Every structure is written in C-alpha cells, then in structure tokens.
C-alpha cells in the first residue's frame, strides 16, 4: 500500500470484512488523515452478537494453539497489508503514544496470547475442575463454568496494552465482540485479523466499530461486558453485575518519614512517567510524611529533562496530542491547579512540534493539604500531585486507588505494619506494593484489578454417580 494511501479499517463481522457506508477518518496528531474506519449500525451489531451466541467454542487445546499462532502473526507478519514495523509507527502517530510504549504493549499482547490461561489458572479454585468429565465429579466437585457465552468489550483508546486482557476470555471459550476506540483502532483490528488467520472462526471473534449509542446496545446485548472509561462510565455501570468497568487508576505512592526518598527517586520518576504517564497504573499522587517540597523539587528536576519529540521517534518518552486537545488539557490543568505550588508545568504543558501536534510536558504540583482533593486528579500525561500526609490521615487518604505504593524504612515499625494492614483490607484499593516497586509493575499470574476469571466464571457443583 502506498505511504500516502488511506488504510481501510473495515468492520470484521461474522461473514468477514465489511466496509460500511458510514465511515470516518482516523487522523494522526497533526490532523492528517491516515485511515478510514467503518462504523456499523445497530442491526449489524445485533446480527453479529447472534452469530457469536449460536457458535460453539473451539476445544481448549485448539484455542490455546490458535492463540499461540496469533501471537506470532500479530508480532511478525504483514496483516491486512500492514507490516509490524508500519503498524507500530502508525499507532504512535495516530494515538500520540511514544513508540517505545507501543512496542512494549505489543510485546505484552504477544505474551498474553502465549499465556492466556496463566491468570485463569491462578483464579481457579483448588477444589474446582475445568470439565464435568473430570473423574472428581463422580464424588462431587466444583466445575468452573462460564457465566455466559458472549463477552462484549468497549475498548480503551489511551493505550494498546488493555487488549491483552480480553484474550483470556477467548481462551476460556467465550466468543468476543470488540468495539475499538476511534482514537486507536489499529491494534484491535490487527489482533482480531491475526486471531482469524490463526484459526478462530469469524463467529468466534468480531470487531464492531460503532458510535457511542450503538456501543451501549452492544454491551447490553452481550451476556457479559468489559467497559473502559472515566468516572462517567464507572457511575453508569456501577450497579450492573454483568459489566466489569475498568475506570481511572489514581495510583498513589506514600513515602513515610522513615524512608529515604532520595534512594527511591528512580522508582518515583519511573512510576510517574513510564509509558508517557498514560496508563492507569502510573502514579498521579505522591504523599509525603513530612515536608513534601524537597521531593517535589527533585521530581520536577528529573521530569523537566525529558525530551519533546514526535511520538514515532525511537527516543520519544512523552505523549503527543493534536494541538487543540493539548491546549484544552492545559486549560483544565491550570484551573485544577489553583491554590497549589507549581514546581513544573505552571507556565504550561504544551510544546508544539514543527510537524504538527504538541507534546504534553510533565507537571509537578505541591499541594497544601489533602482536603482540596488535588491528589485524586488523573490526567493522561506525567502529572503528579505531591501532598503532605500525617498518621492522622491514615489509609483513608489513599483509598479508591488501583495501586498504592508504600515506601518505609528497611525495618517497618509496628505503626507501619498497622498501616499496611489498613491498606490491604481497604476494599477500594486494588493493589498494594510495599518497597521499591514502580506502580506499573504487573504479572499475569497475580490480579491487576481482581482476576478477570473472577468476573467471567463461576463455580457449579457437578455430581455424577
């Protein structure tokens, strides 16, 4: 395909690729059109979900073998006229995610396809089996079974990595419908195409680009749904047990008085800025027992040294946005940061690129207290709020966090152990990392925001004489 040609991102339905009449341009961060994305109507979605529901899953060994083949195709082959090298550079150019982060996400997706059952087996109870034919059911056993047959995914557009998660559902026998983000549809399009080339039928996994109204119908029409979004999405589906919401992370780090933060500065910077500060597991608040100013100053000094480069550059580490979007974020930040001390970013975060678009520069704000709620603000670039914390504030100041990192002295005191107890038992904190670990640390065999299998599966007793 010529470099200046628009790439056609067709819907991938139960009868194959479908080019809809309703199409919209996908542009890069400079505003240049890169692709045409087909948007399917509600009737197309309804028929696609019916086809998925009417299909039987492949046998487990065939699913796992097909996933392994798909991993190789996704990472190495030309897929729908797009080489892997061109794919990763196109994703960087369109989404503004630094090229190195796109590459890392692709490796994460590849690993997930190879180890799709790792999280599932970790979530599987010791007393359960995967098949009613297992000999243990003759005397009575729990059988781990699907809660439905069709999973709908309203995908994230802020980063490609979340596409690694729903591969687990495919491994468990679900048929999966993905609604790609119109901000970054290339990753799911490539992944679904690879899965189909690897042996999953067109009635096993579909790609359904739609507008927001039809997306809601897709989620309600499936048996279970996985939805990514902000606080509005969290509120919308809060009472629906069949929708698993992946919302804001609001990851935080607490540095107690017994810890020497200077020894952990690399980890603090990495937690804030890894992957361009875009992911839900990037730290957006650092709470300090004592004076937060020295830490905020040191953090700002390190983050200020990060270069402003186009996202496609091999050395890029910061996200890029269309200029208008970057300016809107800058205006929002200035409004939100009133009453704080700017160590970095107070003069603006927008750095225009000659080629078009703008780099989002890092920001570090020291806040006077926790009452203003600054430390709960999460923005899609390296932006961190450094706040004072006291023992009287306790674990409550860190609640509603995907990750809480805790830096204490080498030998935790009884007070610190009580604090760890409070963090671990808080139901609104998903992960607690004690010690020198970045907030973005993950492993497929431990839960991220719970195991996906906890949502997809249930235990059912089977007794056969």
C-alpha positions as CSV (number, residue, x, y, z in Angstrom):
1,X,0.0,0.0,0.0
2,X,1.5,3.4,-0.9
3,X,2.6,5.5,2.0
4,X,0.1,8.3,1.3
5,X,-2.9,6.0,0.8
6,X,-5.6,5.8,3.4
7,X,-5.8,2.5,5.2
8,X,-9.2,0.9,5.2
9,X,-10.2,-0.3,8.6
10,X,-13.2,-2.4,7.9
11,X,-15.5,-4.0,10.4
12,X,-14.7,-7.7,10.9
13,X,-18.1,-9.3,11.2
14,X,-19.4,-12.9,11.2
15,X,-19.3,-13.0,7.4
16,X,-15.9,-11.5,7.1
17,X,-14.7,-7.9,6.4
18,X,-17.4,-5.3,6.0
19,X,-17.0,-1.8,4.6
20,X,-19.8,0.3,5.9
21,X,-21.3,3.3,4.1
22,X,-20.8,5.3,7.3
23,X,-17.0,5.9,7.6
24,X,-14.9,8.4,9.4
25,X,-11.3,9.4,9.1
26,X,-8.7,8.4,11.6
27,X,-6.1,11.2,11.8
28,X,-2.7,11.4,13.2
29,X,-1.8,14.0,15.9
30,X,-1.1,16.6,13.2
31,X,-4.6,16.2,11.8
32,X,-3.6,14.3,8.7
33,X,-6.0,11.5,7.7
34,X,-4.4,8.1,8.0
35,X,-7.3,5.6,7.7
36,X,-11.0,5.3,7.1
37,X,-12.8,3.4,9.8
38,X,-16.1,1.7,9.0
39,X,-18.9,2.4,11.6
40,X,-21.6,-0.3,11.7
41,X,-25.2,0.2,12.5
42,X,-27.2,-1.3,15.4
43,X,-28.7,-4.1,13.2
44,X,-25.2,-5.2,12.2
45,X,-24.2,-5.5,15.8
46,X,-27.4,-7.4,16.7
47,X,-26.8,-10.0,14.0
48,X,-23.1,-10.3,14.9
49,X,-23.9,-11.0,18.6
50,X,-26.5,-13.6,17.5
51,X,-23.9,-15.3,15.3
52,X,-21.4,-15.4,18.3
53,X,-24.1,-16.8,20.6
54,X,-25.0,-19.5,18.1
55,X,-21.4,-20.7,17.7
56,X,-19.7,-23.3,19.8
57,X,-16.3,-22.6,21.2
58,X,-13.2,-24.4,19.9
59,X,-11.9,-27.2,22.1
60,X,-9.5,-25.9,24.7
61,X,-6.3,-27.3,23.2
62,X,-7.2,-25.8,19.8
63,X,-8.0,-22.4,21.4
64,X,-4.6,-22.3,23.0
65,X,-2.7,-23.4,19.9
66,X,-4.6,-20.8,17.8
67,X,-3.7,-18.1,20.4
68,X,0.0,-19.0,20.1
69,X,-0.2,-18.8,16.3
70,X,-1.9,-15.5,16.6
71,X,0.8,-14.1,18.8
72,X,3.4,-14.8,16.1
73,X,1.2,-13.4,13.3
74,X,0.5,-10.2,15.3
75,X,4.1,-9.6,16.1
76,X,5.9,-10.7,12.9
77,X,3.6,-10.9,9.9
78,X,2.1,-8.5,7.4
79,X,-1.5,-8.3,8.5
80,X,-4.1,-6.8,6.1
81,X,-1.3,-5.1,4.2
82,X,0.3,-3.6,7.3
83,X,3.8,-4.8,8.3
84,X,4.5,-4.9,12.0
85,X,7.0,-2.0,11.8
86,X,4.5,0.1,9.9
87,X,1.8,-0.9,12.4
88,X,3.7,0.3,15.5
89,X,4.7,3.6,13.9
90,X,1.1,4.2,12.7
91,X,-0.2,3.6,16.2
92,X,2.3,6.0,17.6
93,X,1.5,8.6,15.0
94,X,-2.3,8.3,15.5
95,X,-2.5,7.9,19.2
96,X,0.5,10.0,20.3
97,X,1.7,7.2,22.5
98,X,5.5,7.0,22.4
99,X,6.9,4.4,20.0
100,X,8.7,2.5,22.8
101,X,5.4,2.3,24.7
102,X,3.6,0.9,21.7
103,X,6.3,-1.7,21.2
104,X,6.1,-2.7,24.9
105,X,2.4,-3.0,24.6
106,X,2.7,-5.2,21.6
107,X,5.1,-7.5,23.5
108,X,2.5,-7.6,26.4
109,X,-0.2,-8.6,24.0
110,X,2.0,-11.3,22.4
111,X,2.9,-12.6,25.9
112,X,-0.8,-12.6,26.9
113,X,-1.7,-14.7,23.8
114,X,1.0,-17.2,24.7
115,X,0.0,-17.3,28.4
116,X,-3.7,-16.6,28.1
117,X,-4.6,-19.2,30.8
118,X,-2.0,-18.1,33.3
119,X,-4.4,-15.7,35.0
120,X,-7.2,-18.1,34.7
121,X,-5.4,-21.0,36.3
122,X,-4.4,-18.6,39.1
123,X,-8.0,-17.7,39.7
124,X,-9.2,-21.3,39.5
125,X,-10.1,-22.6,43.0
126,X,-8.2,-25.6,44.3
127,X,-11.4,-27.5,44.7
128,X,-12.6,-26.9,41.1
129,X,-12.1,-28.6,37.8
130,X,-12.4,-27.3,34.3
131,X,-14.6,-30.1,32.8
132,X,-17.5,-32.1,34.1
133,X,-15.9,-35.2,32.6
134,X,-13.1,-34.9,35.2
135,X,-13.2,-38.1,37.4
136,X,-13.5,-35.9,40.6
137,X,-17.1,-35.1,39.6
138,X,-18.1,-38.7,40.3
139,X,-17.9,-38.0,44.0
140,X,-19.0,-34.3,43.7
141,X,-16.8,-31.4,42.6
142,X,-17.0,-27.8,41.7
143,X,-16.8,-27.2,38.0
144,X,-15.5,-23.8,36.8
145,X,-18.0,-22.7,34.1
146,X,-18.6,-19.6,32.0
147,X,-21.2,-17.1,33.3
148,X,-22.3,-16.6,29.7
149,X,-21.2,-17.2,26.1
150,X,-20.6,-13.8,24.6
151,X,-18.3,-11.0,26.0
152,X,-18.5,-7.5,24.6
153,X,-15.5,-5.2,25.0
154,X,-15.8,-1.4,24.8
155,X,-12.1,-1.0,24.3
156,X,-9.8,1.7,25.6
157,X,-8.0,4.1,23.3
158,X,-5.5,5.6,25.6
159,X,-3.1,2.6,25.3
160,X,-2.9,-0.7,23.3
161,X,-2.0,-2.8,26.3
162,X,-5.6,-3.4,27.6
163,X,-6.2,-5.6,24.5
164,X,-4.0,-8.2,26.2
165,X,-6.8,-8.8,28.8
166,X,-9.7,-10.0,26.7
167,X,-7.6,-12.7,25.2
168,X,-8.1,-14.6,28.4
169,X,-11.9,-14.7,27.7
170,X,-11.2,-16.2,24.3
171,X,-9.0,-18.8,25.9
172,X,-11.9,-19.7,28.3
173,X,-14.3,-20.3,25.4
174,X,-16.1,-17.0,25.3
175,X,-16.9,-15.6,21.9
176,X,-15.8,-12.0,21.9
177,X,-17.1,-8.8,20.3
178,X,-14.7,-5.8,20.4
179,X,-15.8,-2.2,19.8
180,X,-12.5,-0.4,19.1
181,X,-11.7,3.1,20.2
182,X,-11.9,5.5,17.3
183,X,-8.8,7.1,18.7
184,X,-6.7,3.9,18.2
185,X,-8.4,1.2,16.2
186,X,-5.3,-0.3,14.6
187,X,-4.3,-2.6,17.5
188,X,-7.7,-4.4,17.8
189,X,-8.1,-4.6,14.0
190,X,-4.6,-6.2,13.7
191,X,-5.2,-8.5,16.6
192,X,-8.7,-9.8,15.5
193,X,-7.3,-10.3,12.0
194,X,-4.4,-12.3,13.4
195,X,-6.7,-14.4,15.5
196,X,-8.8,-15.2,12.5
197,X,-5.8,-16.1,10.4
198,X,-4.6,-18.4,13.3
199,X,-7.8,-20.5,13.4
200,X,-10.5,-18.6,15.2
201,X,-13.6,-18.5,13.0
202,X,-15.5,-15.4,12.1
203,X,-18.2,-16.5,14.6
204,X,-15.7,-16.6,17.4
205,X,-14.3,-13.0,17.5
206,X,-15.6,-9.9,15.7
207,X,-14.6,-6.2,15.5
208,X,-17.5,-3.8,15.6
209,X,-16.6,-0.2,15.2
210,X,-19.7,1.9,16.2
211,X,-20.7,5.3,17.5
212,X,-21.4,5.7,21.2
213,X,-25.1,5.0,21.1
214,X,-24.7,1.6,19.3
215,X,-21.8,0.8,21.6
216,X,-24.3,0.8,24.5
217,X,-26.5,-1.6,22.6
218,X,-23.6,-3.9,22.1
219,X,-22.8,-4.0,25.8
220,X,-26.4,-4.7,26.8
221,X,-26.8,-7.3,24.0
222,X,-23.9,-9.5,25.2
223,X,-24.0,-11.8,28.2
224,X,-21.1,-10.0,29.9
225,X,-19.3,-6.8,29.1
226,X,-15.9,-5.2,29.8
227,X,-16.0,-1.4,29.5
228,X,-13.2,1.1,29.7
229,X,-13.8,4.7,30.5
230,X,-13.7,7.6,33.0
231,X,-15.8,8.3,36.1
232,X,-18.9,8.7,33.9
233,X,-18.6,5.1,32.7
234,X,-18.0,3.9,36.3
235,X,-21.2,5.6,37.5
236,X,-23.2,4.4,34.6
237,X,-22.5,0.7,35.2
238,X,-21.9,0.7,38.9
239,X,-25.0,-1.3,39.7
240,X,-24.7,-3.8,36.8
241,X,-23.1,-7.1,37.8
242,X,-22.7,-8.1,34.2
243,X,-20.5,-5.2,33.3
244,X,-16.9,-5.0,34.5
245,X,-15.7,-1.4,34.4
246,X,-12.0,-0.5,34.0
247,X,-12.0,3.1,35.1
248,X,-9.4,5.6,36.3
249,X,-6.5,4.2,38.3
250,X,-5.5,7.0,40.5
251,X,-2.3,5.2,41.6
252,X,-0.5,6.7,44.6
253,X,2.7,6.4,46.5
254,X,3.1,7.1,50.2
255,X,6.6,7.9,51.5
256,X,6.8,7.6,55.3
257,X,9.2,9.6,57.5
258,X,11.4,6.5,58.0
259,X,12.1,6.2,54.2
260,X,14.9,8.0,52.4
261,X,13.0,9.1,49.2
262,X,16.3,10.0,47.6
263,X,17.2,6.3,47.4
264,X,13.9,5.7,45.6
265,X,13.9,8.7,43.2
266,X,14.4,6.5,40.2
267,X,11.3,4.4,41.1
268,X,9.3,7.5,41.8
269,X,10.1,9.1,38.4
270,X,9.5,5.7,36.7
271,X,6.1,5.4,38.3
272,X,5.1,8.8,37.1
273,X,6.5,8.8,33.6
274,X,6.8,5.2,32.3
275,X,4.8,4.8,29.1
276,X,4.4,8.5,28.8
277,X,2.4,8.7,32.0
278,X,-0.7,7.5,30.1
279,X,-1.5,4.2,31.8
280,X,-4.0,3.8,34.7
281,X,-1.1,2.4,36.8
282,X,1.1,5.5,36.5
283,X,1.4,7.3,39.8
284,X,-0.6,10.6,39.8
285,X,-0.1,11.4,43.5
286,X,2.8,11.1,46.0
287,X,2.0,11.6,49.7
288,X,4.9,12.5,52.0
289,X,5.1,12.2,55.7
290,X,6.9,15.5,56.4
291,X,7.8,18.3,54.1
292,X,6.9,17.4,50.5
293,X,8.8,20.3,48.9
294,X,12.2,18.7,48.6
295,X,10.8,15.6,46.9
296,X,8.6,17.7,44.6
297,X,11.6,19.8,43.6
298,X,13.8,16.8,42.8
299,X,11.0,15.1,40.9
300,X,10.4,18.2,38.8
301,X,14.1,18.5,38.1
302,X,14.2,14.9,36.7
303,X,11.0,15.2,34.7
304,X,11.9,18.5,33.2
305,X,14.9,16.8,31.5
306,X,12.6,14.5,29.4
307,X,12.8,15.4,25.7
308,X,10.0,16.7,23.5
309,X,9.9,14.5,20.4
310,X,7.3,13.2,17.9
311,X,5.7,10.0,19.2
312,X,7.2,8.0,16.3
313,X,10.7,8.9,17.3
314,X,12.7,6.0,18.9
315,X,13.7,8.2,21.8
316,X,10.2,9.6,22.5
317,X,9.0,9.3,26.1
318,X,6.2,11.8,26.3
319,X,2.7,11.7,24.8
320,X,1.6,13.8,21.8
321,X,-1.8,15.2,21.2
322,X,-3.5,17.3,18.5
323,X,-2.8,21.0,19.3
324,X,-6.4,21.8,20.2
325,X,-6.7,18.8,22.5
326,X,-3.4,19.7,24.2
327,X,-4.5,23.2,24.8
328,X,-7.8,22.1,26.3
329,X,-5.8,19.8,28.7
330,X,-3.6,22.7,29.6
331,X,-6.5,25.0,30.4
332,X,-8.1,22.2,32.5
333,X,-4.9,21.7,34.4
334,X,-4.4,25.5,35.1
335,X,-8.0,25.6,36.5
336,X,-7.4,22.5,38.6
337,X,-4.0,23.6,40.0
338,X,-5.3,26.8,41.6
339,X,-4.1,27.0,45.2
340,X,-1.0,24.8,44.6
341,X,2.7,25.5,44.1
342,X,3.9,24.6,40.6
343,X,7.4,23.0,40.6
344,X,6.9,22.1,36.9
345,X,4.2,22.9,34.4
346,X,3.0,26.1,36.0
347,X,3.8,28.0,32.8
348,X,2.0,25.5,30.6
349,X,2.5,21.9,29.4
350,X,2.0,22.4,25.6
351,X,5.1,22.1,23.5
352,X,4.2,22.5,19.8
353,X,6.0,20.3,17.3
354,X,7.1,21.6,13.9
355,X,5.5,18.6,12.2
356,X,2.1,19.3,13.9
357,X,0.5,18.4,17.2
358,X,2.0,19.1,20.6
359,X,4.0,17.2,23.3
360,X,2.4,17.1,26.7
361,X,5.2,18.2,29.0
362,X,5.3,16.8,32.6
363,X,3.9,18.7,35.5
364,X,4.6,18.6,39.3
365,X,2.4,20.4,41.8
366,X,2.9,20.7,45.5
367,X,-0.5,20.9,47.3
368,X,-1.1,22.4,50.7
369,X,-3.3,19.6,52.1
370,X,-5.5,16.7,51.1
371,X,-8.7,18.4,51.7
372,X,-8.7,20.1,48.3
373,X,-8.8,16.7,46.6
374,X,-6.0,17.6,44.2
375,X,-4.3,14.2,44.8
376,X,-7.3,12.4,43.2
377,X,-6.8,14.2,39.8
378,X,-5.6,11.9,37.0
379,X,-4.6,13.3,33.6
380,X,-3.2,11.4,30.5
381,X,0.5,12.6,30.8
382,X,3.1,12.7,33.5
383,X,1.3,14.9,36.0
384,X,1.8,14.3,39.7
385,X,0.4,16.0,42.9
386,X,2.8,15.9,45.8
387,X,1.0,16.3,49.1
388,X,1.8,16.3,52.9
389,X,0.5,13.3,54.8
390,X,0.3,12.6,58.5
391,X,-0.5,9.5,60.5
392,X,-3.9,11.1,61.4
393,X,-4.7,11.0,57.7
394,X,-4.2,7.2,57.7
395,X,-5.1,4.9,54.8
396,X,-8.3,6.8,54.1
397,X,-6.2,9.3,52.1
398,X,-5.1,6.6,49.7
399,X,-8.5,4.9,49.1
400,X,-10.0,4.5,45.7
401,X,-6.7,3.6,44.1
402,X,-5.8,0.9,41.6
403,X,-2.3,0.8,43.1
404,X,-0.8,2.1,46.3
405,X,3.0,2.0,46.7
406,X,4.4,2.3,50.2
407,X,8.0,3.3,50.9
408,X,9.0,2.8,54.5
409,X,12.2,2.2,56.4
410,X,14.1,-1.1,55.9
411,X,12.6,-2.4,59.1
412,X,8.9,-1.5,59.2
413,X,7.7,-0.3,62.6
414,X,4.5,-1.5,64.3
415,X,2.9,1.7,63.1
416,X,3.9,0.9,59.5
417,X,2.6,-2.7,59.8
418,X,-0.7,-1.4,61.0
419,X,-0.8,1.0,58.0
420,X,-0.1,-2.0,55.7
421,X,-3.0,-3.9,57.3
422,X,-5.3,-0.9,56.7
423,X,-4.2,-0.6,53.0
424,X,-4.6,-4.3,52.3
425,X,-8.0,-4.5,53.9
426,X,-9.4,-1.4,52.2
427,X,-11.9,-2.7,49.6
428,X,-11.3,0.3,47.4
429,X,-7.6,-0.3,47.0
430,X,-6.8,-3.0,44.4
431,X,-3.1,-3.5,44.8
432,X,-0.5,-2.7,47.5
433,X,3.2,-2.7,46.7
434,X,5.5,-2.3,49.7
435,X,9.0,-1.4,48.9
436,X,10.9,-0.2,45.9
437,X,8.5,-1.3,43.2
438,X,7.1,1.1,40.5
439,X,3.3,1.4,40.5
440,X,3.1,0.0,36.9
441,X,4.6,-3.4,37.9
442,X,2.3,-6.3,36.8
443,X,2.5,-10.0,36.4
444,X,-0.1,-12.1,34.6
445,X,-0.4,-14.7,37.4
446,X,-1.4,-12.1,40.0
447,X,-4.6,-10.0,39.8
448,X,-4.5,-6.5,38.3
449,X,-7.9,-5.3,39.3
450,X,-9.0,-8.7,40.5
451,X,-8.7,-11.7,38.2
452,X,-10.7,-11.4,35.0
453,X,-11.7,-15.0,35.7
454,X,-13.5,-13.9,38.9
455,X,-15.9,-12.0,36.7
456,X,-16.2,-14.3,33.7
457,X,-16.6,-17.6,35.6
458,X,-18.5,-19.3,38.4
459,X,-18.2,-22.5,40.3
460,X,-21.0,-25.0,39.8
461,X,-21.3,-28.3,41.7
462,X,-21.5,-31.4,39.5
463,X,-22.1,-34.8,41.0
464,X,-22.4,-37.9,38.7
465,X,-22.7,-41.4,40.0
